[in-house]
Amino acid sequence: MNVRTNKDTVVVGGGIIGLTCALALARRGAAVTVFEPDARRSAPSWGNAGHVAIEQVMPLASPAMIRSAPRRLFALGGALALPPGQWRAWLPFARDLLHASSPARFARGAAALGPLLAEAMPAWRRLAASLPGPPLLREEGHFIVWESKRRAEHGRRAWAVAETGTARWREAEAAERGRLSALSSAIAGAIRFENTGQIASLPRLADVLEAALGAAGGRIVRANAALQAADGGVAIAIDGGPAWVPERLILAAGVRSAALLAPLGLRAPIIAERGYHIRARDHDWPAGLPPVAFEDRSMIVTCFESYAQASSFVELAHPDAPPDPRKWDRLESHVAALGLPLRGPFERWMGPRPTLPDYLPAIGRARDAANLFYAFGHQHLGLTLSAITAEGVAALAGGDEPPIPLAPFALERFSKDRLP
């Protein structure tokens, strides 16, 4: 197919990964257009826990996760949901996840993820320092708490042997335990990570990134994109219009990326790993308290500038399947059982985290399409890895050496000829 070409740089997807990639490219002098149909900011980028989780060095695709999965099921009170009506979505993913969780593949995944996470906070510092307005990045760590001495002892032992990369943790001090006890009398033990981070406001982050992109000469167009193969590489068509081949096309469409790649014959076995949260505008959560992870309940509570939020659940399903109100009900019951100072009515949200079976992102350049770059599949780490991903993609697209090794994240690892 012969279509017109131009020197534009196109980013498909306006979530946190797409916006940071677009901004990095625009600041390098590229003429960048972001195509993102959703003006409501309903993507998981803008509904997550706001936690810069540099401690999560171990991929969730692991032998330990497979062993623990049965007791983590939603039906047994856990956070893992495999809806029976969604088996067509999660069964193929579960098969690939089992394969990716072998000890050898887990070790390779950890070796790949470690360097990426080691650079995540330095990249966030650079990005945050370049953005106008009040500081967006807080480097005050986070707490992990337990509700019984037995669970606290077990949790401490587990974290003592866990690989946490550049993240550091210690026992919570007396004053810190006092602050936590004021939140809930159910807290029996706590540790504090000291150098993880939090975003002060997700809505403000989105506003600032969009404004910075505009200031750098980029633009956002609210429209749907489709990709197709062309003689000059990969072509893009907007809302059914004529196709053209941009000089560079960066695919950062989250869970929608697989469907966009399918016409090109590229496989991305992604699933919507759906998370739920409730937001309280009316609360007495202490200002400045870092995020608190209630490990027994797989729930994290974050206080943002204008609300406090409780987040949880790993629900494997089609991205457009109706939400399950029982998840919100359970979050509200957790808040009530713990006596947390959050009051309803709660705002309810559900969003599909884009997750690949090995729990590694897809970052790189297409092997057989010189103008196609991609950055998606960041699972729970989209916010955490957005700044370093953007630096890597911008360098790669600009013909420079990326600041971190990207070979382990190549999409070709899912090619049929690479699978056993």
C-alpha positions in Angstrom: 0.0 0.0 0.0 1.4 3.4 -1.0 0.3 6.2 1.3 1.7 9.7 1.9 4.5 10.2 4.4 5.4 13.2 6.6 7.9 14.1 9.2 5.5 14.1 12.1 5.9 12.2 15.3 2.7 10.5 16.4 1.9 9.1 19.8 -1.1 6.9 20.1 -2.4 7.0 23.7 -2.6 9.9 26.1 -2.1 8.2 29.5 0.9 8.7 31.7 3.2 6.7 29.4 2.0 8.4 26.2 2.2 11.9 27.6 5.6 11.5 29.1 6.9 10.0 25.9 5.3 12.8 23.8 6.8 15.5 26.1 10.3 13.9 26.0 10.1 13.8 22.2 8.7 17.4 21.8 11.5 18.7 24.0 14.0 17.1 21.6 12.5 19.2 18.9 10.0 16.7 17.3 6.6 17.9 16.0 4.4 15.7 18.2 0.7 14.9 18.0 -0.9 12.7 20.6 -4.1 10.9 19.6 -6.3 10.0 22.6 -10.0 9.7 22.3 -10.9 9.9 26.1 -11.1 13.4 27.5 -12.5 12.1 30.8 -9.2 10.7 32.0 -10.7 7.4 32.9 -7.5 5.4 32.2 -5.6 3.7 35.1 -2.9 6.4 34.7 -5.3 8.8 36.5 -6.9 6.5 39.0 -3.9 4.6 40.5 -2.6 4.8 44.0 -0.1 7.5 43.1 2.8 5.4 44.5 6.2 5.5 42.9 7.0 1.9 43.7 10.7 1.4 43.2 10.6 -1.5 45.6 8.7 -3.8 43.3 11.7 -5.3 41.6 10.4 -8.8 41.6 8.0 -9.5 38.7 4.6 -10.7 39.9 5.0 -13.6 37.4 6.8 -15.8 39.9 6.6 -19.3 41.5 5.6 -17.6 44.8 2.7 -15.8 43.2 1.5 -19.1 41.5 1.6 -20.9 44.9 -0.2 -18.2 46.7 -2.9 -17.5 44.1 -5.6 -19.9 45.5 -5.7 -18.3 48.9 -5.7 -14.8 47.4 -9.0 -15.4 45.4 -11.7 -12.9 45.9 -14.2 -15.6 46.9 -11.9 -16.3 49.9 -11.6 -12.7 50.9 -8.5 -11.9 48.8 -7.8 -9.4 46.0 -7.4 -11.7 43.0 -10.6 -12.1 40.9 -11.1 -14.5 38.0 -14.7 -13.8 37.0 -16.3 -17.0 35.7 -18.1 -15.1 33.0 -14.7 -13.7 31.8 -12.9 -17.0 31.4 -12.3 -16.4 27.7 -10.3 -13.3 28.6 -8.3 -14.7 31.5 -7.8 -18.4 30.7 -5.3 -17.8 27.8 -3.5 -15.2 29.9 -3.3 -17.6 32.9 -1.7 -20.2 30.6 0.9 -17.8 29.4 1.4 -16.5 33.0 2.2 -20.1 34.2 4.8 -20.4 31.6 6.3 -17.0 32.4 6.5 -17.9 36.1 9.1 -20.6 35.7 12.1 -20.1 38.0 14.4 -19.4 35.0 12.0 -16.8 33.4 11.3 -15.2 36.7 15.1 -14.8 37.3 15.5 -13.2 33.8 12.5 -10.9 34.5 13.9 -9.7 37.8 17.3 -9.1 36.1 15.6 -7.0 33.5 13.3 -5.1 35.8 16.0 -4.2 38.3 17.9 -1.7 36.2 14.7 -0.1 35.0 13.5 0.5 38.5 16.9 1.7 39.7 16.6 4.6 37.3 12.9 5.2 37.8 13.3 7.7 40.7 16.2 9.7 39.2 14.2 10.0 36.0 11.1 11.2 38.0 13.3 13.8 39.7 14.4 15.1 36.4 10.9 15.2 35.0 9.3 16.7 38.1 12.0 19.4 38.3 11.2 20.4 34.7 7.5 20.9 35.4 6.1 24.3 36.6 4.0 24.8 39.7 4.1 23.3 43.2 6.2 20.1 43.5 4.4 17.0 42.2 6.9 14.4 43.5 7.1 13.5 47.2 10.0 11.2 48.3 8.8 10.4 51.7 8.4 6.6 51.4 5.4 4.6 52.4 4.3 2.4 55.3 3.3 -1.3 55.3 1.2 -2.4 58.2 -0.3 -5.6 59.6 -3.2 -6.3 61.8 -1.7 -9.0 64.1 1.7 -9.6 65.6 1.8 -13.0 63.9 1.2 -11.4 60.5 3.6 -8.6 61.2 6.4 -11.1 62.0 5.6 -13.1 58.9 5.6 -9.9 56.8 8.9 -8.6 58.2 10.6 -11.9 57.4 9.3 -11.8 53.9 10.5 -8.3 53.3 13.8 -9.1 54.9 14.6 -11.6 52.1 12.9 -9.8 49.3 14.9 -8.0 46.6 13.9 -4.3 46.8 16.5 -2.8 44.5 17.4 0.8 45.6 14.5 1.0 48.0 15.3 1.0 51.8 13.0 0.1 54.7 13.2 0.0 58.5 11.0 -0.6 61.5 8.5 2.2 62.1 9.6 4.4 64.9 7.5 5.1 68.0 6.2 8.4 66.7 5.3 6.9 63.4 3.5 4.0 65.1 1.6 6.6 67.1 0.4 8.3 63.9 -0.6 5.0 62.4 -2.5 3.9 65.6 -4.5 7.2 65.4 -5.7 6.0 62.0 -6.7 2.5 63.2 -6.5 0.6 66.4 -6.3 -2.6 64.3 -2.6 -1.9 63.3 -0.3 -4.3 65.2 3.0 -3.8 63.3 4.5 -1.5 60.7 7.6 -0.9 58.6 8.5 2.2 56.6 10.1 2.4 53.2 12.1 5.5 53.3 12.8 6.5 49.7 9.9 5.4 47.6 7.6 8.2 46.3 4.2 9.6 45.8 2.6 11.9 43.3 0.8 14.8 45.1 -2.1 15.0 42.7 -2.9 12.9 39.7 -5.3 15.4 38.2 -2.7 18.1 38.5 -0.1 15.8 37.0 -2.3 15.3 34.0 -2.9 19.0 33.6 0.8 19.9 34.0 1.9 17.3 31.5 -0.6 18.4 28.9 0.3 22.0 29.4 4.1 21.3 29.2 3.5 19.3 26.0 1.7 22.3 24.5 4.5 24.7 25.6 7.0 22.4 23.8 5.0 22.6 20.6 3.0 19.4 20.8 -0.7 18.9 20.7 -3.4 16.5 21.7 -6.2 15.4 19.3 -9.3 13.7 20.7 -9.7 11.0 18.1 -9.4 7.3 17.5 -6.4 5.8 15.6 -6.0 2.7 13.6 -2.8 1.2 12.4 -2.0 -0.6 9.1 1.0 -1.9 7.2 2.3 0.3 4.4 5.2 0.3 2.1 6.9 3.1 4.2 6.4 1.3 7.5 3.3 1.5 9.6 0.5 3.9 8.6 -2.0 5.5 10.8 -5.6 6.5 10.0 -7.7 8.8 12.3 -11.4 8.2 12.7 -11.6 6.3 9.5 -9.9 9.0 7.4 -7.0 8.5 4.9 -3.9 6.8 6.2 -0.4 8.3 6.3 3.0 7.2 7.4 4.5 9.4 10.1 8.3 9.5 10.5 7.9 8.0 14.0 4.9 6.4 15.5 4.9 5.6 19.2 2.2 3.2 20.4 1.4 3.8 24.1 -2.3 2.8 24.2 -2.2 0.6 27.3 -4.6 -2.3 27.2 -5.8 -1.2 23.7 -2.4 -1.7 22.2 -2.9 -5.4 21.4 -5.9 -4.7 19.1 -4.0 -1.9 17.4 -1.1 -4.1 16.7 -3.1 -7.1 15.4 -3.5 -5.8 11.8 0.3 -5.6 11.7 0.6 -9.3 12.6 2.3 -8.4 15.9 1.3 -10.4 19.0 0.9 -8.7 22.4 -0.9 -11.1 24.8 -2.1 -8.3 27.1 -5.0 -8.4 29.6 -6.9 -5.9 31.5 -5.8 -6.3 35.1 -8.6 -4.2 36.6 -8.1 -2.3 39.8 -10.8 -0.6 41.9 -10.7 2.4 44.2 -13.0 4.5 46.3 -12.3 8.2 46.9 -13.3 10.2 49.9 -13.5 14.0 49.7 -14.6 14.1 53.3 -11.8 12.7 55.5 -9.5 13.3 58.4 -6.5 11.5 57.0 -3.3 13.3 58.3 -1.9 15.7 55.8 1.6 14.7 54.7 1.3 11.0 55.8 2.9 8.8 53.2 0.8 6.1 51.6 -0.2 3.2 53.9 -0.4 -0.3 52.5 -2.6 -2.7 54.6 -0.9 -5.8 53.5 -3.4 -8.2 55.1 -6.1 -6.7 52.9 -4.0 -6.0 49.8 -5.2 -2.4 50.0 -3.3 0.9 49.9 -4.6 4.2 51.1 -3.1 7.4 49.7 -3.9 11.0 50.6 -3.8 13.3 47.6 -4.2 17.1 47.6 -8.0 17.0 47.3 -9.1 13.5 48.4 -8.0 10.3 50.1 -8.2 7.1 48.2 -8.3 3.4 49.0 -7.2 1.1 46.2 -7.1 -2.7 45.7 -7.9 -5.7 43.5 -6.5 -7.6 40.6 -9.5 -8.6 38.4 -8.6 -10.3 35.1 -11.3 -9.5 32.6 -12.1 -7.9 29.3 -11.4 -4.1 29.7 -15.0 -3.2 28.8 -16.8 -5.7 31.0 -19.1 -4.1 33.5 -17.5 -3.4 36.9 -18.3 -5.6 39.8 -19.9 -3.5 42.6 -18.9 -6.1 45.2 -15.3 -4.9 44.9 -16.3 -1.3 45.9 -18.5 -2.7 48.7 -15.5 -4.7 50.0 -13.3 -1.7 50.0 -15.9 0.3 51.9 -16.1 -2.6 54.4 -12.3 -2.7 54.8 -12.4 1.1 55.6 -15.2 0.5 58.1 -13.6 -2.5 59.7 -10.3 -0.7 60.2 -12.0 2.4 61.5 -10.2 4.6 59.0 -11.1 8.3 59.0 -12.7 8.3 55.5 -16.3 9.2 55.1 -18.8 8.6 52.3 -20.4 9.0 50.0 -17.4 7.6 48.1 -16.6 8.1 44.5 -16.2 4.8 42.8 -13.7 4.0 39.9 -12.4 1.0 38.1 -9.6 1.0 35.5 -7.8 -1.7 33.4 -4.1 -1.9 34.1 -2.3 -3.2 30.9 -0.5 -6.4 31.9 1.6 -8.9 29.9 2.1 -12.5 31.1 5.6 -12.0 32.3 4.8 -8.7 34.1 7.4 -6.9 32.1 6.5 -3.9 29.9 6.9 -3.8 26.2 9.3 -1.0 25.3 11.3 -0.9 22.0 11.2 -0.6 18.3 9.4 -3.0 16.0 11.8 -5.3 14.2 10.1 -5.1 10.8 8.7 -1.6 10.9 11.4 1.1 11.2 9.0 3.9 12.2 7.1 2.0 14.9 8.1 2.3 18.5 6.0 1.1 21.5 5.7 1.5 25.3 2.9 -0.3 27.0 2.1 -3.2 29.4 3.5 -1.6 32.5 1.0 -3.4 34.8 1.2 -1.9 38.3 4.2 0.2 37.4 3.0 2.6 34.8 3.3 5.7 37.0 6.6 4.4 38.5 8.2 3.7 35.2 6.7 6.5 33.1 9.6 9.0 33.3 12.4 6.5 32.6 10.3 4.8 29.8 9.9 8.2 28.2 13.7 8.9 28.3 14.3 5.5 26.8 11.8 5.8 24.0 12.9 9.4 23.2 16.5 8.3 22.9 15.6 5.3 20.8 13.4 7.3 18.5 16.1 9.9 18.2 18.8 7.5 17.2 20.6 7.6 20.5 21.5 5.0 23.0 18.8 4.6 25.6 19.8 5.2 29.2 18.7 1.7 30.2 18.9 -1.7 28.4 15.7 -2.2 26.4 16.4 -5.6 24.8 14.5 -7.6 27.5 11.4 -5.6 26.8 11.2 -6.3 23.1 7.7 -7.2 21.9 9.2 -10.0 19.8 9.6 -12.1 22.9 5.9 -13.0 22.3 6.3 -14.0 18.7 5.1 -17.4 18.0 8.5 -18.5 16.8 9.9 -17.6 20.2 7.4 -19.6 22.2 8.0 -23.3 23.1 
